[in-house]
């Protein structure tokens, strides 16, 4: 029987630390979020980020664009934010509508304002240890895994993700902790077999209940990044939580797992950029 990893409790501690730092250092951090379209999961996350910013004292600027907004218009907004001296941090809410070039839009951001750490320059710096800015999502996942208090050295980890580049920083953080880590596409023909072999399974697929209990190793740690809307009413992860719960040692719920911690780390990184 698994223990639930309480992302809400971990996030609450991080938010309090961020709030204290803003007050103690008399900072005025500003975060701008660009949301294109009406993806329900994205809308949910933007609202969570807005409330979290209000709670800790980060100024939140929301740029909402229609689903059919042209690439040039999105790039225009990004360029405006790059040049706005009052904005410390920029976040492009993913996924973007299919007609937009996600890589080009992320690359258009000023790397010094890229709060997610997704800009190729920032990923390259981090992986090659020439930068000290740690992307928020990977750092949050590490906090979730370490909260289990298990001995992680020598463990085998698997990250299932559509975009390998975005998860290279997470793989580096895991490998730095002597956790042997592989990134795998959800289309891999050996996916089930490889899932069954690992001690830590991290999934970012975007398909509800894709990972079932028969795919996971007994007493493994399950980190579910997936956020999927069912009938616009229910939010579920990539993992069939109820069945996996009986087999894993620790598991993150959806909602209430990775999401709150990722939002808290976003605030943390916004303050770091504001300090610069």
C-alpha positions as a Markdown table, in Angstrom:
| # | Residue | x | y | z |
|---|---|---|---|---|
| 1 | Unk | 0.0 | 0.0 | 0.0 |
| 2 | Unk | 1.5 | 3.3 | -1.1 |
| 3 | Unk | 2.0 | 6.5 | 0.9 |
| 4 | Unk | 0.6 | 9.6 | -0.9 |
| 5 | Unk | 3.2 | 12.3 | -1.5 |
| 6 | Unk | 1.5 | 15.4 | -0.3 |
| 7 | Unk | 2.4 | 18.1 | -2.8 |
| 8 | Unk | 0.1 | 20.6 | -1.2 |
| 9 | Unk | 2.0 | 20.4 | 2.1 |
| 10 | Unk | 5.4 | 20.7 | 0.5 |
| 11 | Unk | 4.2 | 23.6 | -1.7 |
| 12 | Unk | 2.9 | 25.4 | 1.4 |
| 13 | Unk | 6.3 | 25.3 | 3.0 |
| 14 | Unk | 8.0 | 26.6 | -0.1 |
| 15 | Unk | 5.5 | 29.5 | -0.5 |
| 16 | Unk | 6.0 | 30.6 | 3.0 |
| 17 | Unk | 9.8 | 30.7 | 2.4 |
| 18 | Unk | 9.3 | 32.7 | -0.7 |
| 19 | Unk | 6.9 | 35.1 | 1.1 |
| 20 | Unk | 9.4 | 35.6 | 3.9 |
| 21 | Unk | 12.2 | 36.3 | 1.4 |
| 22 | Unk | 10.2 | 38.9 | -0.4 |
| 23 | Unk | 9.4 | 40.8 | 2.8 |
| 24 | Unk | 12.9 | 40.5 | 4.3 |
| 25 | Unk | 14.7 | 41.7 | 1.1 |
| 26 | Unk | 12.0 | 44.2 | 0.2 |
| 27 | Unk | 11.6 | 42.8 | -3.3 |
| 28 | Unk | 8.9 | 43.6 | -5.8 |
| 29 | Unk | 9.0 | 40.6 | -8.2 |
| 30 | Unk | 6.9 | 40.6 | -11.3 |
| 31 | Unk | 5.8 | 37.6 | -13.3 |
| 32 | Unk | 4.2 | 37.7 | -16.8 |
| 33 | Unk | 2.3 | 34.6 | -18.1 |
| 34 | Unk | 1.3 | 34.2 | -21.7 |
| 35 | Unk | -1.6 | 31.8 | -22.4 |
| 36 | Unk | -2.7 | 31.1 | -25.9 |
| 37 | Unk | -6.0 | 29.3 | -26.4 |
| 38 | Unk | -8.5 | 27.7 | -24.0 |
| 39 | Unk | -6.9 | 24.4 | -23.0 |
| 40 | Unk | -8.6 | 23.5 | -19.8 |
| 41 | Unk | -5.5 | 22.1 | -18.0 |
| 42 | Unk | -3.5 | 25.2 | -19.0 |
| 43 | Unk | -6.3 | 27.5 | -17.8 |
| 44 | Unk | -6.3 | 25.6 | -14.5 |
| 45 | Unk | -2.6 | 26.0 | -14.0 |
| 46 | Unk | -2.6 | 29.7 | -14.9 |
| 47 | Unk | -5.3 | 30.3 | -12.3 |
| 48 | Unk | -3.3 | 28.4 | -9.7 |
| 49 | Unk | -0.3 | 30.5 | -10.5 |
| 50 | Unk | -2.2 | 33.7 | -10.2 |
| 51 | Unk | -3.6 | 32.8 | -6.7 |
| 52 | Unk | -0.2 | 31.7 | -5.5 |
| 53 | Unk | 1.4 | 35.0 | -6.7 |
| 54 | Unk | -1.2 | 37.0 | -4.9 |
| 55 | Unk | -0.6 | 34.9 | -1.7 |
| 56 | Unk | 3.2 | 35.5 | -1.5 |
| 57 | Unk | 3.4 | 39.0 | -3.0 |
| 58 | Unk | 4.5 | 38.5 | -6.6 |
| 59 | Unk | 2.9 | 40.9 | -9.1 |
| 60 | Unk | 1.1 | 38.8 | -11.7 |
| 61 | Unk | 0.6 | 39.9 | -15.3 |
| 62 | Unk | -1.7 | 37.8 | -17.5 |
| 63 | Unk | -1.6 | 37.9 | -21.3 |
| 64 | Unk | -4.5 | 35.9 | -22.7 |
| 65 | Unk | -4.5 | 35.3 | -26.5 |
| 66 | Unk | -7.2 | 33.6 | -28.7 |
| 67 | Unk | -6.5 | 30.1 | -29.9 |
| 68 | Unk | -6.1 | 31.3 | -33.5 |
| 69 | Unk | -3.6 | 34.1 | -32.6 |
| 70 | Unk | -0.9 | 34.2 | -35.3 |
| 71 | Unk | 2.7 | 33.3 | -34.6 |
| 72 | Unk | 3.8 | 36.9 | -35.3 |
| 73 | Unk | 1.4 | 38.3 | -32.7 |
| 74 | Unk | 2.6 | 35.9 | -30.0 |
| 75 | Unk | 6.2 | 36.8 | -30.8 |
| 76 | Unk | 5.2 | 40.5 | -30.6 |
| 77 | Unk | 3.9 | 39.9 | -27.1 |
| 78 | Unk | 7.0 | 38.0 | -26.0 |
| 79 | Unk | 9.2 | 40.8 | -27.4 |
| 80 | Unk | 7.2 | 43.4 | -25.5 |
| 81 | Unk | 7.7 | 41.5 | -22.3 |
| 82 | Unk | 11.4 | 41.1 | -23.0 |
| 83 | Unk | 11.8 | 44.9 | -23.1 |
| 84 | Unk | 9.5 | 45.7 | -20.2 |
| 85 | Unk | 11.9 | 46.6 | -17.4 |
| 86 | Unk | 9.1 | 46.0 | -14.8 |
| 87 | Unk | 8.9 | 42.3 | -15.7 |
| 88 | Unk | 11.4 | 40.0 | -14.1 |
| 89 | Unk | 10.1 | 36.7 | -15.3 |
| 90 | Unk | 8.2 | 35.4 | -18.3 |
| 91 | Unk | 6.3 | 32.1 | -18.6 |
| 92 | Unk | 4.8 | 30.7 | -21.8 |
| 93 | Unk | 2.1 | 28.3 | -20.8 |
| 94 | Unk | 2.4 | 25.0 | -22.6 |
| 95 | Unk | 1.1 | 23.3 | -24.6 |
| 96 | Unk | 0.6 | 25.9 | -27.3 |
| 97 | Unk | -2.0 | 25.5 | -30.1 |
| 98 | Unk | -0.6 | 23.2 | -32.9 |
| 99 | Unk | -0.3 | 25.9 | -35.5 |
| 100 | Unk | 2.3 | 27.7 | -33.4 |
| 101 | Unk | 6.1 | 26.8 | -33.3 |
| 102 | Unk | 6.7 | 26.2 | -29.6 |
| 103 | Unk | 10.5 | 26.0 | -30.0 |
| 104 | Unk | 10.6 | 29.3 | -31.9 |
| 105 | Unk | 8.4 | 31.1 | -29.3 |
| 106 | Unk | 10.5 | 29.8 | -26.4 |
| 107 | Unk | 13.7 | 30.8 | -28.1 |
| 108 | Unk | 12.3 | 34.3 | -28.6 |
| 109 | Unk | 12.2 | 34.9 | -24.8 |
| 110 | Unk | 15.0 | 36.7 | -23.2 |
| 111 | Unk | 16.9 | 33.9 | -21.5 |
| 112 | Unk | 17.5 | 36.1 | -18.4 |
| 113 | Unk | 13.7 | 36.2 | -17.9 |
| 114 | Unk | 12.9 | 32.6 | -18.7 |
| 115 | Unk | 11.4 | 31.5 | -15.4 |
| 116 | Unk | 10.8 | 27.9 | -16.5 |
| 117 | Unk | 14.4 | 27.4 | -17.7 |
| 118 | Unk | 13.2 | 26.0 | -21.0 |
| 119 | Unk | 15.2 | 28.3 | -23.3 |
| 120 | Unk | 17.8 | 26.3 | -25.1 |
| 121 | Unk | 20.6 | 28.5 | -23.7 |
| 122 | Unk | 19.4 | 27.9 | -20.2 |
| 123 | Unk | 19.0 | 24.2 | -20.6 |
| 124 | Unk | 22.5 | 24.0 | -22.2 |
| 125 | Unk | 24.0 | 26.1 | -19.4 |
| 126 | Unk | 22.4 | 23.9 | -16.7 |
| 127 | Unk | 23.4 | 20.6 | -18.3 |
| 128 | Unk | 26.9 | 21.8 | -18.9 |
| 129 | Unk | 27.2 | 23.2 | -15.3 |
| 130 | Unk | 27.9 | 26.7 | -16.5 |
| 131 | Unk | 24.7 | 28.2 | -15.0 |
| 132 | Unk | 23.3 | 28.0 | -11.5 |
| 133 | Unk | 19.6 | 28.6 | -12.4 |
| 134 | Unk | 17.7 | 25.4 | -11.8 |
| 135 | Unk | 14.4 | 25.0 | -13.8 |
| 136 | Unk | 11.4 | 24.9 | -11.4 |
| 137 | Unk | 9.7 | 21.7 | -12.6 |
| 138 | Unk | 12.7 | 19.5 | -12.2 |
| 139 | Unk | 13.6 | 21.0 | -8.9 |
| 140 | Unk | 10.1 | 20.5 | -7.6 |
| 141 | Unk | 10.1 | 16.9 | -8.7 |
| 142 | Unk | 13.4 | 16.3 | -6.8 |
| 143 | Unk | 11.7 | 17.8 | -3.7 |
| 144 | Unk | 8.8 | 15.4 | -4.1 |
| 145 | Unk | 11.1 | 12.4 | -4.5 |
| 146 | Unk | 13.3 | 13.4 | -1.6 |
| 147 | Unk | 10.3 | 13.8 | 0.6 |
| 148 | Unk | 9.9 | 10.0 | 0.6 |
| 149 | Unk | 13.1 | 9.8 | 2.7 |
| 150 | Unk | 14.1 | 6.7 | 0.8 |
| 151 | Unk | 17.7 | 5.9 | 0.1 |
| 152 | Unk | 17.9 | 6.9 | -3.6 |
| 153 | Unk | 21.5 | 6.1 | -4.4 |
| 154 | Unk | 21.7 | 3.5 | -7.1 |
| 155 | Unk | 18.0 | 3.5 | -7.9 |
| 156 | Unk | 16.8 | 3.2 | -11.5 |
| 157 | Unk | 14.6 | 6.0 | -12.8 |
| 158 | Unk | 12.5 | 6.4 | -16.0 |
| 159 | Unk | 11.1 | 9.6 | -17.3 |
| 160 | Unk | 8.3 | 9.1 | -19.9 |
| 161 | Unk | 7.9 | 12.3 | -21.9 |
| 162 | Unk | 7.0 | 13.5 | -25.4 |
| 163 | Unk | 9.7 | 16.2 | -25.4 |
| 164 | Unk | 13.1 | 14.8 | -24.3 |
| 165 | Unk | 14.8 | 18.3 | -24.3 |
| 166 | Unk | 12.4 | 19.7 | -21.6 |
| 167 | Unk | 13.3 | 16.8 | -19.3 |
| 168 | Unk | 17.0 | 16.7 | -19.7 |
| 169 | Unk | 17.5 | 19.0 | -16.7 |
| 170 | Unk | 15.5 | 16.6 | -14.5 |
| 171 | Unk | 17.6 | 13.7 | -15.7 |
| 172 | Unk | 20.7 | 15.6 | -14.8 |
| 173 | Unk | 19.4 | 16.4 | -11.3 |
| 174 | Unk | 18.6 | 12.7 | -10.8 |
| 175 | Unk | 21.9 | 11.5 | -12.2 |
| 176 | Unk | 23.7 | 14.0 | -9.9 |
| 177 | Unk | 22.1 | 12.2 | -7.0 |
| 178 | Unk | 23.4 | 8.9 | -8.3 |
| 179 | Unk | 20.0 | 7.8 | -9.6 |
| 180 | Unk | 20.5 | 6.1 | -13.0 |
| 181 | Unk | 18.0 | 7.8 | -15.3 |
| 182 | Unk | 16.6 | 7.2 | -18.8 |
| 183 | Unk | 14.2 | 9.4 | -20.8 |
| 184 | Unk | 11.7 | 7.4 | -23.0 |
| 185 | Unk | 9.1 | 8.3 | -25.5 |
| 186 | Unk | 5.5 | 7.1 | -24.7 |
| 187 | Unk | 5.5 | 5.4 | -28.2 |
| 188 | Unk | 8.5 | 3.1 | -27.3 |
| 189 | Unk | 7.5 | -0.5 | -28.1 |
| 190 | Unk | 9.3 | -1.7 | -24.9 |
| 191 | Unk | 7.6 | 0.9 | -22.7 |
| 192 | Unk | 5.7 | -1.6 | -20.4 |
| 193 | Unk | 8.7 | -3.8 | -19.9 |
| 194 | Unk | 11.0 | -0.9 | -19.1 |
| 195 | Unk | 8.5 | 0.6 | -16.7 |
| 196 | Unk | 8.4 | -2.7 | -14.8 |
| 197 | Unk | 12.1 | -2.5 | -14.2 |
| 198 | Unk | 12.5 | 0.9 | -12.5 |
| 199 | Unk | 12.4 | 2.1 | -8.9 |
| 200 | Unk | 11.2 | 5.6 | -9.8 |
| 201 | Unk | 8.7 | 6.2 | -12.6 |
| 202 | Unk | 8.1 | 9.8 | -13.7 |
| 203 | Unk | 5.4 | 10.3 | -16.4 |
| 204 | Unk | 4.6 | 13.3 | -18.5 |
| 205 | Unk | 2.5 | 11.9 | -21.3 |
| 206 | Unk | -0.8 | 13.7 | -21.2 |
| 207 | Unk | -3.0 | 10.6 | -21.5 |
| 208 | Unk | -5.4 | 9.8 | -18.7 |
| 209 | Unk | -4.8 | 6.5 | -16.9 |
| 210 | Unk | -2.1 | 5.5 | -19.4 |
| 211 | Unk | 0.0 | 3.9 | -16.7 |
| 212 | Unk | -1.7 | 0.9 | -15.0 |
| 213 | Unk | -0.7 | -1.2 | -12.0 |
| 214 | Unk | 0.6 | -4.0 | -14.2 |
| 215 | Unk | 3.2 | -1.6 | -15.7 |
| 216 | Unk | 4.9 | -0.6 | -12.5 |
| 217 | Unk | 7.5 | -2.3 | -10.3 |
| 218 | Unk | 6.4 | -3.4 | -6.8 |
| 219 | Unk | 7.3 | -0.7 | -4.2 |
| 220 | Unk | 8.4 | 1.9 | -6.8 |
| 221 | Unk | 8.0 | 5.7 | -6.4 |
| 222 | Unk | 5.5 | 7.1 | -8.9 |
| 223 | Unk | 5.6 | 10.8 | -9.9 |
| 224 | Unk | 2.7 | 11.7 | -12.1 |
| 225 | Unk | 3.2 | 15.0 | -14.0 |
| 226 | Unk | 0.2 | 14.4 | -16.3 |
| 227 | Unk | -2.8 | 16.8 | -16.0 |
| 228 | Unk | -5.8 | 15.6 | -18.0 |
| 229 | Unk | -9.3 | 17.0 | -18.0 |
| 230 | Unk | -12.2 | 14.5 | -18.2 |
| 231 | Unk | -15.4 | 16.0 | -19.4 |
| 232 | Unk | -14.1 | 19.4 | -18.3 |
| 233 | Unk | -15.1 | 18.4 | -14.8 |
| 234 | Unk | -12.4 | 16.1 | -13.5 |
| 235 | Unk | -8.6 | 16.4 | -13.5 |
| 236 | Unk | -6.7 | 13.1 | -13.6 |
| 237 | Unk | -3.1 | 12.1 | -14.2 |
| 238 | Unk | -1.4 | 9.7 | -16.5 |
| 239 | Unk | -1.4 | 7.0 | -13.9 |
| 240 | Unk | -4.4 | 4.9 | -12.9 |
| 241 | Unk | -4.0 | 6.1 | -9.3 |
| 242 | Unk | -6.4 | 3.7 | -7.5 |
| 243 | Unk | -4.7 | 0.6 | -8.9 |
| 244 | Unk | -1.1 | 1.9 | -8.7 |
| 245 | Unk | -1.7 | 2.9 | -5.1 |
| 246 | Unk | -1.9 | -0.7 | -4.1 |
| 247 | Unk | 1.5 | -1.5 | -5.6 |
| 248 | Unk | 3.7 | 1.6 | -5.3 |
| 249 | Unk | 5.6 | 2.6 | -2.2 |
| 250 | Unk | 5.0 | 6.4 | -2.7 |
| 251 | Unk | 2.8 | 8.1 | -5.3 |
| 252 | Unk | 1.7 | 11.7 | -6.2 |
| 253 | Unk | -2.0 | 12.3 | -6.6 |
| 254 | Unk | -3.5 | 14.4 | -9.4 |
| 255 | Unk | -4.5 | 17.0 | -8.5 |
| 256 | Unk | -2.5 | 17.8 | -5.4 |
| 257 | Unk | 0.9 | 16.3 | -6.2 |
| 258 | Unk | 3.3 | 17.8 | -8.8 |
| 259 | Unk | 1.1 | 20.7 | -9.7 |
| 260 | Unk | 1.2 | 22.7 | -6.4 |
| 261 | Unk | 5.0 | 22.1 | -6.0 |
| 262 | Unk | 5.7 | 23.3 | -9.6 |
| 263 | Unk | 3.7 | 26.4 | -9.0 |
| 264 | Unk | 5.6 | 27.0 | -5.7 |
| 265 | Unk | 8.9 | 26.6 | -7.5 |
| 266 | Unk | 7.8 | 29.1 | -10.1 |
| 267 | Unk | 7.4 | 31.7 | -7.4 |
| 268 | Unk | 10.8 | 30.7 | -6.0 |
| 269 | Unk | 12.5 | 31.2 | -9.4 |
| 270 | Unk | 10.6 | 34.4 | -10.0 |
| 271 | Unk | 12.1 | 35.8 | -6.8 |
| 272 | Unk | 15.6 | 34.6 | -7.9 |
| 273 | Unk | 15.2 | 36.4 | -11.2 |
| 274 | Unk | 14.0 | 39.5 | -9.4 |
| 275 | Unk | 17.1 | 39.5 | -7.2 |
| 276 | Unk | 19.3 | 39.6 | -10.2 |
